[in-house]
Every structure is written in structure tokens, then in C-alpha cells.
Amino acid sequence: MVSNTSTVTVLYYDQSDMTSICSDVLNDLTVKTDNRVIFPSSYRDDKIIIAVLDGVCQVRNSLGDRPIFS
């Protein structure tokens, strides 16, 4: 059963280049009553989805973006 729509930020790895985390903001996605977001059928192609966040989020840094100081 469908309850509403939502904007989400998706964090994922692109299967062709898994060296950095990518992100997309998707608007007006259908959300089922169990809070699962329904992605367009082709969206998951070539992606390994790590997280789905509510709303618009900007990734400031991710693993490997900043040098490690000892």
C-alpha cells in the first residue's frame, strides 16, 4: 500500500568505479506505508546502494577525501 511521496538522498558506489562514494537527490519518490522508498526501475542499475537518507543532504567528506595525518 502506498502512503505518500518523499525527497531522499541516496549514497552509493558506482559498480564501474568503486573508489569513491557517490550521492544523488531524488524527488517525489513513492514511499510505502512500511517507509520503504520505491526507486524508478532503472535507478538501481550499476549501483551498490549504501544508504537512503530523508531529505536533501550534502556529503562534506567521505572515506579517502581527506589526507590522514599521524
C-alpha positions as a Markdown table, in Angstrom:
| # | Residue | x | y | z |
|---|---|---|---|---|
| 1 | Met | 0.0 | 0.0 | 0.0 |
| 2 | Val | 1.3 | 3.5 | -0.9 |
| 3 | Ser | 1.1 | 6.3 | 1.6 |
| 4 | Asn | 3.0 | 9.4 | 0.3 |
| 5 | Thr | 6.0 | 10.8 | -1.6 |
| 6 | Ser | 9.4 | 11.9 | -0.4 |
| 7 | Thr | 12.7 | 13.5 | -1.3 |
| 8 | Val | 15.7 | 11.4 | -0.4 |
| 9 | Thr | 19.5 | 11.5 | -0.7 |
| 10 | Val | 21.0 | 8.2 | -1.9 |
| 11 | Leu | 24.6 | 7.2 | -1.1 |
| 12 | Tyr | 26.0 | 4.6 | -3.4 |
| 13 | Tyr | 29.0 | 3.1 | -5.1 |
| 14 | Asp | 29.1 | 3.1 | -8.9 |
| 15 | Gln | 29.9 | -0.5 | -9.8 |
| 16 | Ser | 32.3 | 0.6 | -12.6 |
| 17 | Asp | 34.4 | 2.8 | -10.2 |
| 18 | Met | 34.1 | 1.8 | -6.5 |
| 19 | Thr | 36.8 | 4.2 | -5.4 |
| 20 | Ser | 34.5 | 6.9 | -4.1 |
| 21 | Ile | 31.0 | 7.3 | -2.7 |
| 22 | Cys | 28.5 | 9.0 | -4.9 |
| 23 | Ser | 25.3 | 10.7 | -4.0 |
| 24 | Asp | 22.0 | 11.7 | -5.7 |
| 25 | Val | 19.0 | 13.6 | -4.5 |
| 26 | Leu | 15.8 | 12.1 | -5.8 |
| 27 | Asn | 12.4 | 13.9 | -5.5 |
| 28 | Asp | 8.8 | 12.8 | -5.4 |
| 29 | Leu | 9.6 | 9.1 | -4.8 |
| 30 | Thr | 6.7 | 6.9 | -3.7 |
| 31 | Val | 7.0 | 5.8 | 0.0 |
| 32 | Lys | 5.2 | 2.6 | 1.1 |
| 33 | Thr | 3.5 | 2.5 | 4.5 |
| 34 | Asp | 6.4 | 0.5 | 5.8 |
| 35 | Asn | 8.7 | 3.5 | 5.0 |
| 36 | Arg | 10.4 | 1.8 | 2.0 |
| 37 | Val | 11.2 | 4.2 | -0.9 |
| 38 | Ile | 10.3 | 3.0 | -4.4 |
| 39 | Phe | 13.1 | 3.8 | -6.8 |
| 40 | Pro | 12.5 | 4.1 | -10.6 |
| 41 | Ser | 13.1 | 0.7 | -12.2 |
| 42 | Ser | 16.4 | 1.7 | -13.9 |
| 43 | Tyr | 17.8 | 3.7 | -11.0 |
| 44 | Arg | 19.5 | 0.7 | -9.2 |
| 45 | Asp | 21.3 | -0.3 | -12.4 |
| 46 | Asp | 25.1 | -0.3 | -11.8 |
| 47 | Lys | 24.8 | 0.9 | -8.2 |
| 48 | Ile | 25.5 | -0.5 | -4.8 |
| 49 | Ile | 23.3 | 1.5 | -2.5 |
| 50 | Ile | 24.8 | 2.2 | 0.9 |
| 51 | Ala | 22.2 | 4.4 | 2.5 |
| 52 | Val | 18.9 | 6.2 | 1.8 |
| 53 | Leu | 18.6 | 9.5 | 3.8 |
| 54 | Asp | 15.5 | 11.6 | 4.3 |
| 55 | Gly | 15.6 | 15.0 | 2.6 |
| 56 | Val | 18.4 | 16.8 | 0.8 |
| 57 | Cys | 21.8 | 16.0 | 2.3 |
| 58 | Gln | 25.2 | 17.2 | 1.1 |
| 59 | Val | 28.2 | 14.9 | 1.7 |
| 60 | Arg | 31.0 | 17.1 | 3.0 |
| 61 | Asn | 33.7 | 14.4 | 3.2 |
| 62 | Ser | 33.8 | 10.6 | 2.7 |
| 63 | Leu | 36.4 | 8.0 | 3.2 |
| 64 | Gly | 39.5 | 8.9 | 1.2 |
| 65 | Asp | 38.6 | 12.5 | 0.6 |
| 66 | Arg | 41.0 | 13.9 | 3.3 |
| 67 | Pro | 44.6 | 13.0 | 3.9 |
| 68 | Ile | 45.4 | 11.0 | 7.0 |
| 69 | Phe | 47.7 | 12.8 | 9.4 |
| 70 | Ser | 49.6 | 10.8 | 12.0 |
